[in-house]
Amino acid sequence: MTRTFLFATITSMTTITIPQELTQNRNLVAVPKVAYEEFLAWQRRTKSARTFKPTPAERKALARARKNLVKGEYLTLSELNHALGIDN
């Protein structure tokens, strides 16, 4: 079984048929091709900008920092500034 959807535009009306298996979970989104291509380009830029892969030493330091945070063993920014003599 297929479902038919109508998409109206100012100049004409286009009918497209979407197979039922694509609409079963109701998460189908239809966007113009240009918008989709812009999204893919943005996604590639964002993905390449957020590729932080810590070294084993950095992972160990992060784990230690997280444990200290849970224990409450940390300095606030204002405490750090005071300790360094950078009081405003």
SULNOR-V972293 format. One record per backbone hydrogen bond with DSSP energy under -0.5 kcal/mol. NH is the residue of the N-H (numbers start at 1). CO is the residue of the C=O. E is the energy in kcal/mol with one decimal. If there is no record, write none. Layout:
BEGIN
nh=NH co=CO e=E
nh=NH co=CO e=E
END
This chain:
BEGIN
nh=3 co=18 e=-1.8
nh=5 co=16 e=-1.8
nh=7 co=14 e=-2.1
nh=8 co=6 e=-0.5
nh=9 co=12 e=-2.1
nh=14 co=7 e=-2.0
nh=16 co=5 e=-1.7
nh=16 co=14 e=-0.5
nh=18 co=3 e=-2.0
nh=18 co=16 e=-0.5
nh=20 co=1 e=-1.0
nh=22 co=19 e=-1.6
nh=23 co=19 e=-0.6
nh=23 co=20 e=-1.3
nh=24 co=20 e=-0.9
nh=26 co=23 e=-0.9
nh=31 co=29 e=-0.5
nh=36 co=32 e=-2.1
nh=37 co=33 e=-2.7
nh=38 co=34 e=-2.3
nh=39 co=35 e=-2.1
nh=40 co=36 e=-2.5
nh=41 co=37 e=-2.2
nh=42 co=38 e=-2.5
nh=43 co=39 e=-2.8
nh=44 co=40 e=-2.3
nh=45 co=41 e=-2.2
nh=46 co=42 e=-2.8
nh=47 co=43 e=-2.7
nh=48 co=44 e=-2.1
nh=49 co=45 e=-1.3
nh=50 co=46 e=-1.1
nh=51 co=48 e=-0.6
nh=52 co=50 e=-1.0
nh=53 co=51 e=-0.7
nh=54 co=52 e=-0.6
nh=59 co=55 e=-2.6
nh=60 co=56 e=-2.1
nh=61 co=57 e=-2.3
nh=62 co=58 e=-2.7
nh=63 co=59 e=-2.4
nh=64 co=60 e=-2.3
nh=65 co=61 e=-2.4
nh=66 co=62 e=-2.5
nh=67 co=63 e=-2.1
nh=68 co=64 e=-2.3
nh=69 co=65 e=-2.2
nh=70 co=66 e=-2.2
nh=71 co=67 e=-2.1
nh=72 co=68 e=-0.9
nh=72 co=69 e=-0.7
nh=73 co=68 e=-2.7
nh=74 co=72 e=-1.4
nh=80 co=76 e=-2.4
nh=81 co=77 e=-2.6
nh=82 co=78 e=-2.2
nh=83 co=79 e=-2.5
nh=84 co=80 e=-2.1
nh=85 co=82 e=-1.1
nh=86 co=81 e=-3.6
END
